[in-house]
Amino acid sequence: MYDRQVMDVEDALRAVDAAMEAASVEGAGPVAVAVVDDNGDLVAFARADGTPIFQRRHAIRKAYTASRVGADLTAFSAERAQRGMSAAEFDDAFVGAAHGGVVVRAAGQGAVVGAVGVQGFDREQDERLARVALAALEGGLA
C-alpha cells in the first residue's frame, strides 16, 4: 500500500474560483476554466457568461492534455515542435493545445494529481490565469 495525494472537489473548486476571480478583475471577458484529475477526468468547471462553446470545450481539452502528458502545455508544445511531432502522434484525439494548461503535482512527491486548463481570447492571459489557479492549489491538496 502507498499514500498519494489527490485532488478533491474542494481543491478543484478553489482553483476554478481563483482563476475566475482573477479573470473578472482583469476584465478578461468570456473565459472558461477546467480542472481535471490525474486521469484527465473533469472535476470542476466554470465559464463566464457568454463564453462560446469552443472556449468551454477547449479549456477542458487543455486541462486533459496537461494531465495526460504530465507537463505544462507550453513545455509540451515546445518539446513537440523540437521533435517535429504532432499531437496526433499521441493516438488520443483529445490531446492538443499549446498554452493555458498547467499540470498540478503532489507536494514533495512530484506525482501528477491533475491539471488546470483556461481558454479565453488571449494566450498570455490564459497562461496567467492557469497559473493563478495553480497557485491556489499549491500546498493545499488533500
VMD Tcl script that builds the backbone (N, CA, C; Angstrom):
set m [mol new atoms 426]
animate dup $m
set s [atomselect $m all]
$s set {name element resname resid chain x y z} {
  {N N MET 1 A 0.829 -1.196 0.000}
  {CA C MET 1 A 0.000 0.000 0.000}
  {C C MET 1 A 0.867 1.250 0.000}
  {N N TYR 2 A 0.319 2.281 -0.583}
  {CA C TYR 2 A 1.036 3.543 -0.583}
  {C C TYR 2 A 0.038 4.676 -0.455}
  {N N ASP 3 A 0.530 5.799 0.023}
  {CA C ASP 3 A -0.288 7.002 0.132}
  {C C ASP 3 A -0.006 7.890 -1.066}
  {N N ARG 4 A -1.037 8.540 -1.534}
  {CA C ARG 4 A -0.835 9.505 -2.602}
  {C C ARG 4 A -1.815 10.647 -2.408}
  {N N GLN 5 A -1.366 11.810 -2.806}
  {CA C GLN 5 A -2.234 12.976 -2.744}
  {C C GLN 5 A -3.211 12.923 -3.910}
  {N N VAL 6 A -4.389 13.445 -3.679}
  {CA C VAL 6 A -5.403 13.514 -4.721}
  {C C VAL 6 A -5.973 14.925 -4.764}
  {N N MET 7 A -6.587 15.222 -5.877}
  {CA C MET 7 A -7.300 16.484 -5.995}
  {C C MET 7 A -8.778 16.190 -5.785}
  {N N ASP 8 A -9.344 16.726 -4.722}
  {CA C ASP 8 A -10.766 16.507 -4.494}
  {C C ASP 8 A -11.560 17.689 -5.024}
  {N N VAL 9 A -12.862 17.624 -4.894}
  {CA C VAL 9 A -13.743 18.663 -5.429}
  {C C VAL 9 A -13.447 20.024 -4.815}
  {N N GLU 10 A -13.201 20.053 -3.505}
  {CA C GLU 10 A -12.911 21.338 -2.853}
  {C C GLU 10 A -11.648 21.977 -3.410}
  {N N ASP 11 A -10.620 21.159 -3.639}
  {CA C ASP 11 A -9.382 21.669 -4.248}
  {C C ASP 11 A -9.674 22.256 -5.630}
  {N N ALA 12 A -10.380 21.491 -6.431}
  {CA C ALA 12 A -10.668 21.906 -7.803}
  {C C ALA 12 A -11.506 23.179 -7.837}
  {N N LEU 13 A -12.488 23.270 -6.964}
  {CA C LEU 13 A -13.326 24.473 -6.921}
  {C C LEU 13 A -12.529 25.695 -6.470}
  {N N ARG 14 A -11.595 25.501 -5.558}
  {CA C ARG 14 A -10.738 26.600 -5.118}
  {C C ARG 14 A -9.918 27.140 -6.293}
  {N N ALA 15 A -9.395 26.241 -7.101}
  {CA C ALA 15 A -8.612 26.645 -8.271}
  {C C ALA 15 A -9.478 27.389 -9.284}
  {N N VAL 16 A -10.656 26.854 -9.562}
  {CA C VAL 16 A -11.574 27.497 -10.508}
  {C C VAL 16 A -11.964 28.877 -10.003}
  {N N ASP 17 A -12.325 28.976 -8.734}
  {CA C ASP 17 A -12.718 30.267 -8.157}
  {C C ASP 17 A -11.602 31.299 -8.268}
  {N N ALA 18 A -10.373 30.887 -7.984}
  {CA C ALA 18 A -9.237 31.820 -8.043}
  {C C ALA 18 A -9.040 32.343 -9.465}
  {N N ALA 19 A -9.106 31.448 -10.452}
  {CA C ALA 19 A -8.915 31.869 -11.841}
  {C C ALA 19 A -10.066 32.750 -12.318}
  {N N MET 20 A -11.288 32.390 -11.960}
  {CA C MET 20 A -12.445 33.192 -12.386}
  {C C MET 20 A -12.426 34.578 -11.732}
  {N N GLU 21 A -12.019 34.644 -10.473}
  {CA C GLU 21 A -11.907 35.944 -9.793}
  {C C GLU 21 A -10.851 36.805 -10.472}
  {N N ALA 22 A -9.690 36.217 -10.764}
  {CA C ALA 22 A -8.628 36.967 -11.441}
  {C C ALA 22 A -9.083 37.416 -12.824}
  {N N ALA 23 A -9.815 36.572 -13.531}
  {CA C ALA 23 A -10.331 36.934 -14.855}
  {C C ALA 23 A -11.284 38.118 -14.750}
  {N N SER 24 A -12.104 38.112 -13.729}
  {CA C SER 24 A -13.051 39.210 -13.508}
  {C C SER 24 A -12.321 40.514 -13.225}
  {N N VAL 25 A -11.311 40.441 -12.362}
  {CA C VAL 25 A -10.527 41.627 -12.012}
  {C C VAL 25 A -9.794 42.172 -13.242}
  {N N GLU 26 A -9.278 41.266 -14.072}
  {CA C GLU 26 A -8.542 41.669 -15.273}
  {C C GLU 26 A -9.467 42.099 -16.406}
  {N N GLY 27 A -10.766 41.874 -16.248}
  {CA C GLY 27 A -11.690 42.177 -17.334}
  {C C GLY 27 A -11.482 41.261 -18.516}
  {N N ALA 28 A -11.249 39.981 -18.242}
  {CA C ALA 28 A -10.878 39.013 -19.270}
  {C C ALA 28 A -11.973 38.755 -20.295}
  {N N GLY 29 A -13.214 39.027 -19.955}
  {CA C GLY 29 A -14.290 38.722 -20.889}
  {C C GLY 29 A -14.613 37.242 -20.855}
  {N N PRO 30 A -15.158 36.712 -21.945}
  {CA C PRO 30 A -15.527 35.300 -21.968}
  {C C PRO 30 A -14.316 34.398 -21.727}
  {N N VAL 31 A -14.377 33.609 -20.680}
  {CA C VAL 31 A -13.286 32.711 -20.322}
  {C C VAL 31 A -13.885 31.471 -19.663}
  {N N ALA 32 A -13.222 30.343 -19.865}
  {CA C ALA 32 A -13.630 29.094 -19.228}
  {C C ALA 32 A -12.436 28.505 -18.491}
  {N N VAL 33 A -12.713 27.866 -17.348}
  {CA C VAL 33 A -11.674 27.250 -16.527}
  {C C VAL 33 A -12.100 25.824 -16.202}
  {N N ALA 34 A -11.217 24.880 -16.473}
  {CA C ALA 34 A -11.490 23.474 -16.188}
  {C C ALA 34 A -10.383 22.899 -15.317}
  {N N VAL 35 A -10.773 22.021 -14.399}
  {CA C VAL 35 A -9.816 21.297 -13.573}
  {C C VAL 35 A -10.134 19.814 -13.701}
  {N N VAL 36 A -9.101 19.023 -13.994}
  {CA C VAL 36 A -9.245 17.579 -14.133}
  {C C VAL 36 A -8.360 16.875 -13.110}
  {N N ASP 37 A -8.637 15.587 -12.898}
  {CA C ASP 37 A -7.812 14.793 -12.001}
  {C C ASP 37 A -6.650 14.166 -12.769}
  {N N ASP 38 A -5.927 13.258 -12.132}
  {CA C ASP 38 A -4.750 12.659 -12.758}
  {C C ASP 38 A -5.082 11.768 -13.954}
  {N N ASN 39 A -6.341 11.381 -14.104}
  {CA C ASN 39 A -6.757 10.603 -15.269}
  {C C ASN 39 A -7.279 11.481 -16.395}
  {N N GLY 40 A -7.372 12.778 -16.144}
  {CA C GLY 40 A -7.912 13.694 -17.142}
  {C C GLY 40 A -9.421 13.839 -17.063}
  {N N ASP 41 A -10.026 13.279 -16.010}
  {CA C ASP 41 A -11.471 13.385 -15.837}
  {C C ASP 41 A -11.841 14.713 -15.191}
  {N N LEU 42 A -12.880 15.345 -15.693}
  {CA C LEU 42 A -13.309 16.653 -15.217}
  {C C LEU 42 A -13.753 16.587 -13.754}
  {N N VAL 43 A -13.216 17.500 -12.939}
  {CA C VAL 43 A -13.572 17.591 -11.526}
  {C C VAL 43 A -14.370 18.864 -11.268}
  {N N ALA 44 A -13.956 19.981 -11.892}
  {CA C ALA 44 A -14.668 21.251 -11.714}
  {C C ALA 44 A -14.531 22.082 -12.986}
  {N N PHE 45 A -15.551 22.922 -13.208}
  {CA C PHE 45 A -15.576 23.729 -14.418}
  {C C PHE 45 A -16.425 24.968 -14.158}
  {N N ALA 46 A -15.998 26.082 -14.727}
  {CA C ALA 46 A -16.809 27.302 -14.704}
  {C C ALA 46 A -16.503 28.083 -15.965}
  {N N ARG 47 A -17.474 28.901 -16.347}
  {CA C ARG 47 A -17.272 29.767 -17.506}
  {C C ARG 47 A -18.028 31.062 -17.259}
  {N N ALA 48 A -17.472 32.115 -17.821}
  {CA C ALA 48 A -18.129 33.413 -17.718}
  {C C ALA 48 A -19.359 33.412 -18.615}
  {N N ASP 49 A -20.319 34.255 -18.291}
  {CA C ASP 49 A -21.492 34.409 -19.146}
  {C C ASP 49 A -21.037 34.776 -20.557}
  {N N GLY 50 A -21.662 34.168 -21.537}
  {CA C GLY 50 A -21.357 34.491 -22.922}
  {C C GLY 50 A -20.141 33.794 -23.497}
  {N N THR 51 A -19.539 32.870 -22.756}
  {CA C THR 51 A -18.372 32.166 -23.267}
  {C C THR 51 A -18.814 31.160 -24.332}
  {N N PRO 52 A -18.290 31.285 -25.545}
  {CA C PRO 52 A -18.704 30.386 -26.630}
  {C C PRO 52 A -18.322 28.928 -26.360}
  {N N ILE 53 A -19.001 28.029 -27.056}
  {CA C ILE 53 A -18.778 26.596 -26.874}
  {C C ILE 53 A -17.326 26.212 -27.138}
  {N N PHE 54 A -16.681 26.821 -28.135}
  {CA C PHE 54 A -15.284 26.489 -28.421}
  {C C PHE 54 A -14.418 26.724 -27.198}
  {N N GLN 55 A -14.559 27.868 -26.550}
  {CA C GLN 55 A -13.746 28.169 -25.372}
  {C C GLN 55 A -14.034 27.178 -24.252}
  {N N ARG 56 A -15.284 26.844 -24.064}
  {CA C ARG 56 A -15.646 25.909 -22.989}
  {C C ARG 56 A -15.002 24.547 -23.223}
  {N N ARG 57 A -15.140 24.036 -24.419}
  {CA C ARG 57 A -14.569 22.714 -24.718}
  {C C ARG 57 A -13.043 22.734 -24.712}
  {N N HIS 58 A -12.471 23.818 -25.190}
  {CA C HIS 58 A -11.004 23.884 -25.274}
  {C C HIS 58 A -10.364 23.984 -23.890}
  {N N ALA 59 A -11.013 24.633 -22.948}
  {CA C ALA 59 A -10.482 24.679 -21.578}
  {C C ALA 59 A -10.370 23.264 -21.021}
  {N N ILE 60 A -11.395 22.459 -21.252}
  {CA C ILE 60 A -11.378 21.066 -20.775}
  {C C ILE 60 A -10.287 20.282 -21.499}
  {N N ARG 61 A -10.162 20.503 -22.789}
  {CA C ARG 61 A -9.127 19.807 -23.575}
  {C C ARG 61 A -7.721 20.168 -23.090}
  {N N LYS 62 A -7.505 21.429 -22.773}
  {CA C LYS 62 A -6.195 21.856 -22.273}
  {C C LYS 62 A -5.862 21.169 -20.952}
  {N N ALA 63 A -6.824 21.148 -20.033}
  {CA C ALA 63 A -6.590 20.502 -18.741}
  {C C ALA 63 A -6.324 19.009 -18.946}
  {N N TYR 64 A -7.135 18.368 -19.773}
  {CA C TYR 64 A -6.971 16.944 -20.063}
  {C C TYR 64 A -5.569 16.665 -20.602}
  {N N THR 65 A -5.147 17.457 -21.574}
  {CA C THR 65 A -3.845 17.235 -22.197}
  {C C THR 65 A -2.715 17.383 -21.187}
  {N N ALA 66 A -2.744 18.439 -20.394}
  {CA C ALA 66 A -1.682 18.641 -19.393}
  {C C ALA 66 A -1.623 17.468 -18.427}
  {N N SER 67 A -2.777 16.985 -18.004}
  {CA C SER 67 A -2.812 15.850 -17.087}
  {C C SER 67 A -2.273 14.575 -17.744}
  {N N ARG 68 A -2.706 14.307 -18.939}
  {CA C ARG 68 A -2.327 13.054 -19.613}
  {C C ARG 68 A -0.853 13.018 -20.004}
  {N N VAL 69 A -0.294 14.171 -20.401}
  {CA C VAL 69 A 1.121 14.171 -20.800}
  {C C VAL 69 A 2.035 14.507 -19.626}
  {N N GLY 70 A 1.460 14.939 -18.504}
  {CA C GLY 70 A 2.252 15.221 -17.308}
  {C C GLY 70 A 3.153 16.427 -17.430}
  {N N ALA 71 A 2.701 17.417 -18.204}
  {CA C ALA 71 A 3.532 18.606 -18.411}
  {C C ALA 71 A 2.657 19.820 -18.682}
  {N N ASP 72 A 3.191 20.998 -18.360}
  {CA C ASP 72 A 2.526 22.234 -18.734}
  {C C ASP 72 A 2.503 22.308 -20.260}
  {N N LEU 73 A 1.447 22.874 -20.811}
  {CA C LEU 73 A 1.283 22.846 -22.260}
  {C C LEU 73 A 2.316 23.660 -23.014}
  {N N THR 74 A 2.822 24.722 -22.423}
  {CA C THR 74 A 3.867 25.500 -23.096}
  {C C THR 74 A 5.098 24.627 -23.321}
  {N N ALA 75 A 5.495 23.876 -22.288}
  {CA C ALA 75 A 6.652 22.979 -22.404}
  {C C ALA 75 A 6.347 21.826 -23.358}
  {N N PHE 76 A 5.139 21.278 -23.277}
  {CA C PHE 76 A 4.728 20.182 -24.136}
  {C C PHE 76 A 4.760 20.610 -25.607}
  {N N SER 77 A 4.251 21.801 -25.882}
  {CA C SER 77 A 4.238 22.313 -27.246}
  {C C SER 77 A 5.652 22.521 -27.774}
  {N N ALA 78 A 6.520 23.076 -26.933}
  {CA C ALA 78 A 7.908 23.316 -27.343}
  {C C ALA 78 A 8.628 21.997 -27.626}
  {N N GLU 79 A 8.401 21.004 -26.777}
  {CA C GLU 79 A 9.044 19.701 -26.987}
  {C C GLU 79 A 8.537 19.041 -28.268}
  {N N ARG 80 A 7.231 19.130 -28.506}
  {CA C ARG 80 A 6.668 18.574 -29.738}
  {C C ARG 80 A 7.287 19.245 -30.958}
  {N N ALA 81 A 7.412 20.568 -30.913}
  {CA C ALA 81 A 7.987 21.302 -32.043}
  {C C ALA 81 A 9.443 20.917 -32.257}
  {N N GLN 82 A 10.193 20.791 -31.160}
  {CA C GLN 82 A 11.607 20.437 -31.248}
  {C C GLN 82 A 11.788 19.051 -31.879}
  {N N ARG 83 A 10.901 18.147 -31.550}
  {CA C ARG 83 A 10.988 16.780 -32.077}
  {C C ARG 83 A 10.253 16.604 -33.404}
  {N N GLY 84 A 9.578 17.644 -33.864}
  {CA C GLY 84 A 8.832 17.549 -35.107}
  {C C GLY 84 A 7.619 16.635 -34.999}
  {N N MET 85 A 7.010 16.604 -33.804}
  {CA C MET 85 A 5.863 15.733 -33.563}
  {C C MET 85 A 4.557 16.518 -33.612}
  {N N SER 86 A 3.492 15.839 -33.982}
  {CA C SER 86 A 2.173 16.449 -33.907}
  {C C SER 86 A 1.426 15.804 -32.750}
  {N N ALA 87 A 0.388 16.474 -32.293}
  {CA C ALA 87 A -0.423 15.920 -31.208}
  {C C ALA 87 A -1.083 14.613 -31.637}
  {N N ALA 88 A -1.328 14.449 -32.921}
  {CA C ALA 88 A -1.970 13.238 -33.434}
  {C C ALA 88 A -1.145 11.985 -33.158}
  {N N GLU 89 A 0.153 12.153 -33.004}
  {CA C GLU 89 A 1.026 11.006 -32.758}
  {C C GLU 89 A 0.824 10.394 -31.376}
  {N N PHE 90 A 0.041 11.032 -30.530}
  {CA C PHE 90 A -0.220 10.501 -29.200}
  {C C PHE 90 A -1.407 9.542 -29.201}
  {N N ASP 91 A -2.013 9.335 -30.372}
  {CA C ASP 91 A -3.115 8.397 -30.550}
  {C C ASP 91 A -4.256 8.649 -29.562}
  {N N ASP 92 A -4.513 9.925 -29.334}
  {CA C ASP 92 A -5.603 10.342 -28.446}
  {C C ASP 92 A -6.163 11.624 -29.052}
  {N N ALA 93 A -7.341 11.548 -29.616}
  {CA C ALA 93 A -7.916 12.683 -30.334}
  {C C ALA 93 A -8.145 13.905 -29.459}
  {N N PHE 94 A -8.168 13.723 -28.153}
  {CA C PHE 94 A -8.425 14.855 -27.264}
  {C C PHE 94 A -7.137 15.560 -26.827}
  {N N VAL 95 A -5.975 14.983 -27.108}
  {CA C VAL 95 A -4.696 15.620 -26.768}
  {C C VAL 95 A -4.424 16.719 -27.782}
  {N N GLY 96 A -4.056 17.889 -27.279}
  {CA C GLY 96 A -3.744 19.021 -28.144}
  {C C GLY 96 A -3.423 20.240 -27.318}
  {N N ALA 97 A -3.539 21.390 -27.909}
  {CA C ALA 97 A -3.380 22.688 -27.243}
  {C C ALA 97 A -1.922 23.068 -27.013}
  {N N ALA 98 A -1.671 24.364 -26.921}
  {CA C ALA 98 A -0.297 24.848 -26.828}
  {C C ALA 98 A -0.040 25.816 -25.686}
  {N N HIS 99 A -1.035 26.240 -24.969}
  {CA C HIS 99 A -0.841 27.208 -23.891}
  {C C HIS 99 A -2.068 27.186 -22.986}
  {N N GLY 100 A -1.942 27.744 -21.798}
  {CA C GLY 100 A -3.095 27.865 -20.912}
  {C C GLY 100 A -3.475 26.594 -20.187}
  {N N GLY 101 A -2.555 25.649 -20.120}
  {CA C GLY 101 A -2.786 24.426 -19.364}
  {C C GLY 101 A -1.584 24.136 -18.493}
  {N N VAL 102 A -1.833 23.886 -17.215}
  {CA C VAL 102 A -0.728 23.598 -16.289}
  {C C VAL 102 A -1.034 22.330 -15.516}
  {N N VAL 103 A 0.007 21.573 -15.265}
  {CA C VAL 103 A -0.120 20.326 -14.523}
  {C C VAL 103 A -0.020 20.628 -13.030}
  {N N VAL 104 A -0.773 19.883 -12.235}
  {CA C VAL 104 A -0.753 20.019 -10.774}
  {C C VAL 104 A -0.038 18.797 -10.228}
  {N N ARG 105 A 1.004 19.045 -9.452}
  {CA C ARG 105 A 1.804 17.949 -8.879}
  {C C ARG 105 A 1.637 17.897 -7.365}
  {N N ALA 106 A 1.762 16.696 -6.819}
  {CA C ALA 106 A 1.682 16.496 -5.375}
  {C C ALA 106 A 2.893 17.128 -4.705}
  {N N ALA 107 A 2.651 17.792 -3.605}
  {CA C ALA 107 A 3.735 18.419 -2.859}
  {C C ALA 107 A 4.706 17.351 -2.370}
  {N N GLY 108 A 5.979 17.547 -2.654}
  {CA C GLY 108 A 7.015 16.648 -2.181}
  {C C GLY 108 A 7.125 15.332 -2.928}
  {N N GLN 109 A 6.119 14.951 -3.694}
  {CA C GLN 109 A 6.142 13.674 -4.403}
  {C C GLN 109 A 6.390 13.847 -5.897}
  {N N GLY 110 A 5.918 14.949 -6.440}
  {CA C GLY 110 A 6.079 15.204 -7.859}
  {C C GLY 110 A 5.104 14.471 -8.755}
  {N N ALA 111 A 4.272 13.605 -8.181}
  {CA C ALA 111 A 3.298 12.868 -8.984}
  {C C ALA 111 A 2.207 13.805 -9.487}
  {N N VAL 112 A 1.722 13.555 -10.691}
  {CA C VAL 112 A 0.632 14.346 -11.250}
  {C C VAL 112 A -0.655 14.007 -10.503}
  {N N VAL 113 A -1.333 15.040 -10.004}
  {CA C VAL 113 A -2.628 14.841 -9.348}
  {C C VAL 113 A -3.760 15.467 -10.155}
  {N N GLY 114 A -3.414 16.201 -11.200}
  {CA C GLY 114 A -4.431 16.817 -12.037}
  {C C GLY 114 A -3.845 17.917 -12.890}
  {N N ALA 115 A -4.742 18.744 -13.423}
  {CA C ALA 115 A -4.303 19.852 -14.267}
  {C C ALA 115 A -5.408 20.886 -14.370}
  {N N VAL 116 A -5.008 22.078 -14.786}
  {CA C VAL 116 A -5.927 23.199 -14.989}
  {C C VAL 116 A -5.809 23.652 -16.432}
  {N N GLY 117 A -6.951 23.941 -17.048}
  {CA C GLY 117 A -6.968 24.486 -18.397}
  {C C GLY 117 A -7.811 25.743 -18.437}
  {N N VAL 118 A -7.311 26.776 -19.113}
  {CA C VAL 118 A -8.034 28.042 -19.244}
  {C C VAL 118 A -8.088 28.420 -20.714}
  {N N GLN 119 A -9.259 28.840 -21.161}
  {CA C GLN 119 A -9.409 29.304 -22.538}
  {C C GLN 119 A -10.242 30.569 -22.567}
  {N N GLY 120 A -9.637 31.601 -23.121}
  {CA C GLY 120 A -10.330 32.855 -23.361}
  {C C GLY 120 A -9.984 33.291 -24.773}
  {N N PHE 121 A -9.560 34.533 -24.910}
  {CA C PHE 121 A -9.196 35.026 -26.233}
  {C C PHE 121 A -7.740 35.470 -26.334}
  {N N ASP 122 A -6.992 35.378 -25.250}
  {CA C ASP 122 A -5.623 35.878 -25.223}
  {C C ASP 122 A -4.703 34.810 -24.632}
  {N N ARG 123 A -3.708 34.386 -25.385}
  {CA C ARG 123 A -2.804 33.310 -24.944}
  {C C ARG 123 A -2.105 33.623 -23.629}
  {N N GLU 124 A -1.558 34.823 -23.526}
  {CA C GLU 124 A -0.822 35.187 -22.316}
  {C C GLU 124 A -1.758 35.220 -21.104}
  {N N GLN 125 A -2.959 35.713 -21.318}
  {CA C GLN 125 A -3.924 35.767 -20.232}
  {C C GLN 125 A -4.354 34.349 -19.816}
  {N N ASP 126 A -4.551 33.470 -20.776}
  {CA C ASP 126 A -4.895 32.081 -20.455}
  {C C ASP 126 A -3.814 31.469 -19.570}
  {N N GLU 127 A -2.587 31.655 -19.962}
  {CA C GLU 127 A -1.459 31.109 -19.198}
  {C C GLU 127 A -1.408 31.711 -17.793}
  {N N ARG 128 A -1.567 32.999 -17.711}
  {CA C ARG 128 A -1.529 33.690 -16.412}
  {C C ARG 128 A -2.656 33.194 -15.502}
  {N N LEU 129 A -3.863 33.056 -16.037}
  {CA C LEU 129 A -4.988 32.607 -15.225}
  {C C LEU 129 A -4.830 31.148 -14.799}
  {N N ALA 130 A -4.257 30.329 -15.651}
  {CA C ALA 130 A -3.982 28.941 -15.270}
  {C C ALA 130 A -3.001 28.900 -14.104}
  {N N ARG 131 A -2.022 29.791 -14.132}
  {CA C ARG 131 A -1.039 29.827 -13.042}
  {C C ARG 131 A -1.653 30.376 -11.745}
  {N N VAL 132 A -2.630 31.274 -11.859}
  {CA C VAL 132 A -3.359 31.744 -10.675}
  {C C VAL 132 A -4.089 30.562 -10.031}
  {N N ALA 133 A -4.733 29.754 -10.850}
  {CA C ALA 133 A -5.438 28.569 -10.332}
  {C C ALA 133 A -4.444 27.603 -9.678}
  {N N LEU 134 A -3.306 27.401 -10.314}
  {CA C LEU 134 A -2.281 26.519 -9.751}
  {C C LEU 134 A -1.790 27.024 -8.407}
  {N N ALA 135 A -1.562 28.331 -8.314}
  {CA C ALA 135 A -1.097 28.917 -7.050}
  {C C ALA 135 A -2.124 28.710 -5.936}
  {N N ALA 136 A -3.396 28.727 -6.276}
  {CA C ALA 136 A -4.441 28.499 -5.272}
  {C C ALA 136 A -4.405 27.077 -4.740}
  {N N LEU 137 A -3.838 26.172 -5.486}
  {CA C LEU 137 A -3.750 24.763 -5.086}
  {C C LEU 137 A -2.486 24.429 -4.313}
  {N N GLU 138 A -1.416 25.121 -4.592}
  {CA C GLU 138 A -0.122 24.742 -4.022}
  {C C GLU 138 A -0.165 24.713 -2.501}
  {N N GLY 139 A 0.254 23.580 -1.986}
  {CA C GLY 139 A 0.299 23.394 -0.544}
  {C C GLY 139 A -1.024 23.049 0.088}
  {N N GLY 140 A -2.100 23.023 -0.712}
  {CA C GLY 140 A -3.405 22.790 -0.112}
  {C C GLY 140 A -4.128 21.558 -0.595}
  {N N LEU 141 A -3.435 20.663 -1.301}
  {CA C LEU 141 A -4.109 19.466 -1.799}
  {C C LEU 141 A -4.394 18.503 -0.655}
  {N N ALA 142 A -5.509 17.783 -0.783}
  {CA C ALA 142 A -5.923 16.819 0.254}
  {C C ALA 142 A -4.915 15.711 0.400}
}
mol reanalyze $m
mol bondsrecalc $m
mol representation Tube
mol addrep $m
